[in-house]
Amino acid sequence: MALLAGAYPAFVLGATYVQFFRAELPGGRNGPADAYRHSLASAIVAYTLSPRFVDWVTDVMERGGNGNAARAMDAHNNLIGARIGAAARSWAGMQEAVREAVRNGDIDATDPDRITWLPPERWQNRLY
């Protein structure tokens, strides 16, 4: 059981970062790349387990945003990723839907169905 508990997060992170590095998006922190990473990881978890796990992790990690724009952005994108993953009919379809959602994203988007990121002056090019 412990092996499985450690293997699953490694699987999610590995699958996410393989695609993240291939995407070559700007703004590794607070920008489009950050939005992609969060929405893709959440889609993977929802696709392979359940969107409920995404909700739990988001509550623990992002604390609902709590007045922090970066955490609010991450929580917003996690929820979109979870919906994408839960609705996906295939692994490839899920990945393409996340890429499309990020392509259609925007700065400070408030629409609950649109990926968002912070303005470019808030971006950092860190990879995490």
Helices and strands as residue ranges (DSSP letters): H 2-23, H 32-48, H 51-62, H 69-87, H 91-103, E 106-107, E 116-117, G 120-122
